[in-house]
Amino acid sequence: MTVMVLSAVLSGPNQERKSEVDSMIEAKDLQERLLFRAQELQKPVLIFTMNGFQMRGVIVGSDRFVIALKDNKGLQMVYKHAISTVVLAEELYET
């Protein structure tokens, strides 16, 4: 719904702004693809939060707002707005 409204609003002369919105939509798709792929393959990830805290585990689910991360201590829910960086970190778990 939001995308359709934005497209209707941006179909006027301001094409530069339209390309910014398209880039944001594409980035969102990239985010979802990365999270889904990491979950599907059960690849370990390293998540850095905005305050610098590091969390390691396997993504077991995600939605628009949160990521469910499982580690050896249990299941944690991390809000996406608190995340700075997600790194596929399979090599970190090899001993």
FENFENUR-V769447 format. One record per backbone hydrogen bond with DSSP energy under -0.5 kcal/mol. NH is the residue of the N-H (numbers start at 0). CO is the residue of the C=O. Records with the same first field share a line. If there is no record, write none. Layout:
NH->CO, CO
This chain:
4->0
5->1
6->2
7->3
8->4
9->5
10->6, 7
11->8
14->12
17->13
18->14
19->15
20->16
21->17
22->18
23->19
24->20
25->21
26->22
27->23
28->24
29->25
30->26
31->27
32->28
33->29
34->30
35->31
36->32
37->33
38->34
39->35
40->36
41->37
42->37
44->56
45->86
46->54
47->45, 84
48->46, 52
49->81
51->48
54->46
56->44
57->69
58->42
59->67
60->67
62->65
66->77
67->60
68->66, 75
69->57
70->73
73->70
75->68
77->66, 75
79->64
81->78
82->79
83->47
84->47
86->45
88->43, 86
91->88
92->88, 89
93->90
